[in-house]
Amino acid sequence: MSAPSGARRVVVTGMGVVSALGLDAPAHWAALKAGVCGIGPLELRDLDRLSAKVGAQAKGFVGEDRFDRSQLALYDRHTQFALTAAAEAWAQADPGLSEEEALRAAVVIGTALPGMQTFDDSYRAVFEEGRSRVHPFVVPRLMVSAPASHISMAHGLKGPTFSVSTACASANHAIGQAFHLVRSGAAELAVAGGAEAPLTFGAMKAWEGLRVMTRDVCRPFSKGRAGMAIGEGAGVFVLESRDRAEARGATILAEIAGFGMSADAGDIVQPSADGAARAIRAALADGGLAPEEIVYVNAHGTGTAANDRTETAALRAVFGGQADALSVSSTKSMHGHALGAAGALEFAAVLGALGEGVIPPTVNYEAPDPECDLDVTPNAARTREVPAAISNAFAFGGLNAVLALRRG
């Protein structure tokens, strides 16, 4: 499959990020290039009751410094992240929408576990403190569509607006759906990405139950890796047709060439190399890209034993001998696994690699694992021209989403 005949080319003209590495896109990218690990001791209530006490927390982000009381009454932390990142992306893109164009401007935001802080606070209020009432805006704060709705209201975007929730592939699915809307002409412009704020006692206790959590740092693809570290944050991007962007003289950060999706239809938690490989092939075919054109792969790379060896097998199945020439990295080793926002934080890393010719590293790497025999850019960034790249997201439930990009 390739792009439909007459389809519009889609580019990225705005980027905003909140992560443990920085509270805007430039800070996030600078930390990625420097190999900064944002995983460390968590600051949250009842930490002593958790076995996994580390994560990638955006500790400098204080909602009260950014929003007034009436807004905070409506915004869970993940919505605060989304609005902040969207405002940065919108300011950079400066799209200058007319009233007519605003009617066809889309918003698509991915989230896996919405409203975790609100859930935690509300359960404590009812069950621990014995209160008979919760805040009247608990339901609007918990809605998976809350970030998309608030972004549409903040910027007057009145076209297709919805949320995507496909576990850890949510952001990639959201960006991919927005890409399709703009490419087909169903939307004039789209704001897309992912947001997540899962660093609460309840959510962390649930993840502990899966026994996939590291107790110190995340070591993707490394021998002796001991699991994932949960992160938080948001990445939001402005997408528009290349023709429109060029006509108004916008700075183009990259072009989205293709998008591929698949379902393993197998196990709810165990990954499948076949399902992952089918999504990668679909993204390349959709973008009209040959495997040998891909230089960089931002891997899903969770740091679990099963994911990393399965993803390695999928990449070798698609790229064959060319896999040895790929530069691969898992930036989750730095910004943590931000679940529904993970793909968005990684999309920002791919934009940086395409734009500057720098491959961000996989940090905390200790020793080669024969089952992960790829060049995973261990511990230090590398300079390399990147004309094309892919970004992988493989979620629980066997839901796979891969984005293929070209240099702008």
N, C-alpha and C positions, 0 to 999 in steps of 0.2 A: 504494500500500500504506500502511496505517496500523496503529497498534498493535492487537493482537488484542483483541476484546471481552472485558472483564473482566480485562485485564492490569493488573498492579500498577504504580503509578508509582514510579520509582526516583530516589533522591536521593543526593547525596554528603555524608557526615558527617565524613570525615577526610581529611587531605592531608599528605603528607610529600615533601620534595624534597631532593636533593643535586645541585648543579650548579656550574658555574664562577662563577656569580653569588652563590652562598651555600650553606651546608651545612644549611639548613633552609628550610621553606616561607616563613616571613616574610621572611627575608633575600633569597630568590630573587625574591619579589614586589616588595620594596622596590627592588631593583636594576633590575627591569624598568620600574617606574614612573619611576625616575630616568634611564633611558636609558643605563645602564652597559654598556659593551662588555666582556664577559669573554674576548674573543679576544685572545691575545697570544703571545709567544714560549713555545714548549714547553720543558719540562724532561724530557728522556728520553734514554736511551742511544743513541749513534750519531747524534745530531741532525745532525752535520755531513755525514752521507751523504744527508740528505733535501733535496729542493728546496723543499717546503712545510714551513716550520719553525714555523708558527703553528697554534694551535688553542684550544679553550675547555676548559681543564684545571681540575679541582677541586683546586687546589694545596694548599688547607688541609686536605684530607681525608687523614688518616693512619690506616690500618687498625689499626696497633699500639696506637693510643690508644683504640680502640673494642672490640677483640676480643682474646681471649687466644690463646696459641700453638696450642692444640688446635683452636680455631675457625679461625684463619688457615690452618691446614693444609688445611682443607676449602673455604675461600672464595676464589675469584678476586675481583679488584677489583669486577667488576660485581655479584657476589653481595653483597659488602660494602655497596655503594651501595643495593641493593634492600632489604636487611635494615634499614639505617639509616632509609631513607625509610618503610618499612612500620611501623617502631616509632613514628615520629613520627605517622603517620596513625592508627595504632591508639590511641595515647594521646589524640589529639584526639577521635576518635569515641567512645572509651570505651563500646563497644557492649554490655558486660555480657551476653555470650552464656551461655545455659544449656548444660548438657552435651548436651541433645537438639538445640539449635540449632547447636552446634559440628559435629554430624554432617552438617549441611547448609550449612556455611559454605565458600565456594569461594575459590580463589586462581588468578588468571590473570595471568601476567606475560609481556610481550613482550621479546624480545631478538633482534637481528639477527646479531651476531657474538660468541657467548659465549666466555668464557675466553681472551681475546686475550693477557693478561699471562702466563697459564699456558702457552699455545702458545709465545709468544716465549721464555720462560725454558727450556722443555723442549727446543725446537729448538736453542737455544744450547748447552745441556748436552750433547746428543747429538752434534751436528754440529760445533760450534765448539770445545768443550772435550774432546770425545772420550770422554765418560762412557758407560758401558754400561748405566746404570740411570737412571730418573727417579723422582720421588716417587710412592709407591704410590697417592696420591689424585689423580693427574692426571686420570683419567677422570671421577670425580665432580665435579672442579672445572670440567671442560670442558662438562659436560652443559648443553644449552640449558634443561633443566628445573630446574637447580640453584637458581636464585633462588626459583622457586615452591615447590619442596620445602622449602627452608630456612625460608621464611616460614610455611608450614603447620606446620612443627615448632615454630617459635618461639612461635606463638600458639595451638597446639592446634586448628587448623582441619582438619576431617576430611572435608569434602565434596569436590566436583569440584575437582581441582587439576591444572593443566597449563600449558604454555607455548605461546606463539604466536611464530612466526618468519616474518615477511613483509617482510623487509628494513626499509625506513624507515617502513613503516606498522604495524610490529609492536605498538607501544603502543596505537595507536588500535584495532586489531583486538582486542587483549586487553581493553581497557576495554569495547569494544562487545560482546564475547562475555560478559563478566561482567554487563553490563547486561541482556542477553537472559536469562541464567540467573536473575537476581533478578526480572526482570519476569514471567517465565513461572511462577515459583514453584519452579523446579528447585533454587534455592539460597535460603536465608534471608538471606544476607549474602555479600558478596564483597569480597576485597582484590584490586585490579587496578592495573596500570600497566606501566611498562617500565624496563629498566635496561641500561646499556651502558658498557663501558670499553675503547674501541678505540684509545686513544692509546699505541700501542706502535710500535716501529720497523717491524716486519713489516707491521702493518695499515696504517700510514701510507704505506709504500712501495707497497703494493698500490693504495691510493687514488690515489697519484701517477700510476700507470699509466693511469688513466681520463682524466687531463688535465682535471679539473673542479675543481681545488683552487686557492684563492686564495693569493697569496703575502703578503698583508698583512691585510686585513679583509674581511668579508662585506658586500656592498652589495645586498641584495635589491631588485629592481624598479628599481634605479637605472641610468641610462645609464652605461656604462663598468664595469658589474659584471664581476668577474673570477673568480667561482666560489665554492665553499662552503668553510667552515672546520669541520673535525670537532670535535665536543665529546664530553663524557662526563657521566655522572650517572644519576639515577633519579628518577622520580616515581611515587608509589604512593598509592592512594586507597581509602577504605572506601565501599562502595555498599550501600544497604539500601532496603527499601520505605519509601515516605513514611509509610504508616500506622504502621510499627514505629518510625520515627524520631520522629514526632510523639507517639506514645504514651509514649515514654520521655523526652521533652523535649529531644531532641538538637538542636544547632545545625545547620541545613541550609545547606550552602554553595551548592548549586545543584541543579537537577533535570536529569537526563539525559532529554531528550524523545525522541530518535530516533537511529538508527544506520543508515548506508548503506554498502554495499560494491559494488565492481564490479571487473572485470578488463578491461584494454585488449584483451587477446588480439592484441597487435600486435608491439611491439619490446621486447627485453629491457632496454634502457636509455633509449630515447626516449619521453617522455611523450605522452599523448593527451588532447586537450581533451575529446573525446567521453566517454572513460572517466571522467575526473574529474567532468564534468558529471553523468553518470549516478549517480555515488556521492553527489553533493551533493543531487540531486533525491530519491534514495532516502532519505537521512537526513531531509529535510524532510517527505516523505510519511509516513515511519515515525513521526515525531513530531507529525503533524497540524499542521505549521507552514506558513503561507503565506510565500513569498519576502519579502514586504514586512514581515514581522515580524522579520526578521534585521537587526540593527544592526551587529554586529561579526563579522568573519571573521579568525580566526587562520590565516593562509595557510601553506601548505607552504613557499613562499618560500625556496628554497635559495640564491639568488644566482647560479645558472647562467643562461646566456642562454636555454636551451631551457625550463627549468622555469617561469621567471617569466612569459614571454610566453604559454606554454600555459595556466598557471593563470589568468592574466588573461582569456584567451579563454573558459575554462570558466565563470568567474564571470559574464561578460557573457552567455553563452549561457543560464545559469540565471536570472539576475536582470534581464536586459534593461536598460531605462532605470533601474531601481531600483539598478543597480550603482553609479551615480554618487553615491548617498546612503550607500553602505556605508562604514564605517570598517574598513580592512584593515591588518593589520601582520604582519610576519615577525619573530618574536622570535628566530629563528635568528641574526639580526644581532647578538644579545647573548650568548645561551648556546650558540651554535654548533649544528651539525647533529649531534645525539647519536644518529643512526641509529635503532636500535630503541627508544631512550628518548625520541626527539624529540617524539613525540606526547604523551608524559606530561608533559614540561617545558612544553609548550604548553597542555595541558589545565589545568595550574596557572595559567597566564597568563589563560586564559578564565574560570576561577573568580574570579580577582581582578577582572577587568573586569566581570563580572556583579555581584559583591558590592559593589564600590566605585564603579562608574561611571567607571572610568578606562581609556582605551584605551592600552595600551603601544605605544611607537613602533617604527618601523623605523629603526634608527640607521645611521650611515655613508652615508646617502643623499646623493648629490651633485647629480644633475640628472635631470629627467624623461626617460623613455624612451617614445616614442609607442606602442610595443607593450605598454606596461604602464600604461595610462591609467586608473588607479584612485587613490582617495585612500588612500595607503599610510601615513598618519600619520608623515610624515618627521621623524625626529630628536628629536621631543619628544612626550611623552605628552599626551593630550587628555582633558578631562573630558566625559563624555557618558553619559546613561542607557542601559543595555544590558539590555533585557528578554529578549533571545534572541540567541544567537550560534552559529556553527559553527566547528569546528576541522578543518582539512584535513590529510590525509596521503596522499601519492601516491608509491609506491615503485617502485624498479627491479623489472622483471618485470611492470609494468603492473598493480600491485595497489593499489587505492584504498580508503581507509577514512575516513569522515567522521562526526563526532559532532555532534549538535545539542543545545544546552542552553538551559534557561530559568532565569531568576533564581529563587532558592530562595524 
